[in-house]
Amino acid sequence: MAVGLFFASGVDKIAHYADNVQLMATNNVPAFFLPLVILLEVGGGIAIALGFLTRFTSVFMAVFSVVAGFLFYQGYSHAHLMVWLKNISCAAGFLLLCLNGSGKWSIDHLIQRRFAKA
């Protein structure tokens, strides 16, 4: 579910690229980070959904969630608090995924099994 959230967010950032550049500028974040954020949200979301490089990608997604929460959701409004808590909850989920791995129905498992036979 979390990767669907991040995937949809990344696709939305592509569709509204200029708006996101402006949002980043108002939060003192350089615009050159936006393509990296899109790559992480879309590419990382797909990778985790398929179970490819799951532990590696989960660490980046967790760090991104926490950093984005602190950079973009400052203030004391209820809406900002809810989005900040969503980011922290996603980070916790990604850390659990990093600790436990992707499971048997994943590309990671297929690769591991293939190399174990060799």
matplotlib code that plots the C-alpha trace (Angstrom):
import matplotlib.pyplot as plt

x = [0.0, 2.8, 4.5, 1.2, 1.1, 4.6, 4.2, 1.1, 2.8, 5.8, 3.5, 1.7, 5.0, 5.7, 2.3, 2.7, 6.4, 6.4, 4.2, 6.5, 9.6, 7.8, 6.8, 10.4, 11.7, 9.3, 10.8, 14.4, 15.0, 17.0, 15.0, 17.6, 16.4, 13.0, 14.1, 15.8, 12.6, 10.5, 13.0, 12.8, 9.1, 8.2, 11.3, 11.5, 7.8, 8.0, 11.1, 9.6, 6.3, 8.2, 10.5, 13.6, 16.5, 13.9, 16.1, 18.3, 15.4, 13.5, 16.3, 16.2, 12.4, 12.5, 15.1, 13.2, 9.9, 11.5, 13.4, 10.4, 8.2, 10.6, 11.2, 7.7, 5.3, 6.4, 3.9, 1.2, -1.9, -3.9, -3.3, 0.4, 0.4, -1.5, 0.8, 3.9, 2.5, 1.8, 5.4, 6.8, 4.4, 5.6, 9.2, 8.5, 7.0, 9.9, 12.3, 10.4, 10.6, 14.3, 14.7, 12.5, 13.1, 10.6, 9.6, 9.2, 7.1, 9.8, 12.5, 15.0, 14.0, 14.2, 17.7, 18.9, 17.5, 19.2, 22.6, 22.2, 22.0, 25.1]
y = [0.0, 2.4, 1.9, 2.6, 5.9, 6.8, 5.6, 7.7, 10.7, 10.3, 10.1, 13.2, 15.0, 14.3, 15.6, 18.8, 19.2, 23.1, 23.2, 20.9, 22.9, 26.0, 24.1, 23.0, 26.5, 27.8, 25.2, 26.1, 22.8, 22.9, 22.0, 19.5, 17.1, 16.7, 14.2, 12.2, 12.3, 11.1, 8.3, 7.2, 7.4, 5.8, 3.5, 2.6, 1.9, -0.4, -2.1, -2.8, -3.9, -6.5, -7.4, -6.3, -4.8, -4.5, -4.0, -1.5, 0.5, 0.4, 2.2, 5.0, 5.2, 5.3, 8.1, 10.0, 9.7, 11.2, 14.0, 15.0, 15.0, 17.5, 19.6, 20.0, 19.6, 22.1, 24.0, 23.1, 22.6, 19.4, 18.7, 19.0, 16.8, 14.1, 14.1, 14.1, 11.2, 9.4, 9.9, 8.6, 5.6, 4.8, 5.1, 2.6, 0.2, 0.5, -0.2, -3.3, -4.3, -3.7, -5.9, -8.8, -8.7, -9.2, -12.8, -15.8, -14.1, -11.7, -11.2, -11.0, -14.5, -15.9, -14.4, -15.7, -19.2, -19.1, -18.2, -20.8, -23.6, -22.4]
z = [0.0, 0.8, -2.5, -4.3, -2.4, -3.4, -7.0, -7.4, -5.8, -8.2, -11.3, -10.0, -9.7, -13.4, -14.4, -12.3, -12.6, -12.6, -9.5, -7.7, -8.6, -7.2, -4.0, -3.6, -4.0, -1.3, 1.0, 0.1, -1.6, -4.9, -8.0, -9.2, -6.5, -8.2, -10.9, -8.1, -6.0, -9.0, -9.7, -6.1, -5.8, -9.2, -9.6, -6.0, -5.8, -8.7, -7.4, -4.0, -5.5, -7.6, -4.7, -6.5, -4.4, -1.6, 1.4, -0.4, -1.8, 1.5, 3.3, 0.8, 0.9, 4.7, 4.8, 2.1, 4.0, 7.2, 5.3, 3.3, 6.4, 8.1, 5.0, 3.6, 6.5, 9.0, 11.1, 13.4, 11.3, 11.5, 7.8, 8.2, 11.2, 9.5, 6.4, 8.7, 10.6, 7.3, 6.3, 9.6, 9.4, 5.9, 7.1, 9.8, 7.3, 5.0, 7.9, 8.7, 5.1, 5.1, 8.2, 7.0, 3.2, 0.5, 0.9, -1.3, -4.0, -5.1, -7.7, -4.8, -3.7, -7.2, -7.7, -4.3, -5.1, -8.5, -7.0, -4.2, -6.8, -8.6]

ax = plt.figure().add_subplot(projection="3d")
ax.plot(x, y, z, "-o")
ax.set_aspect("equal")
plt.show()
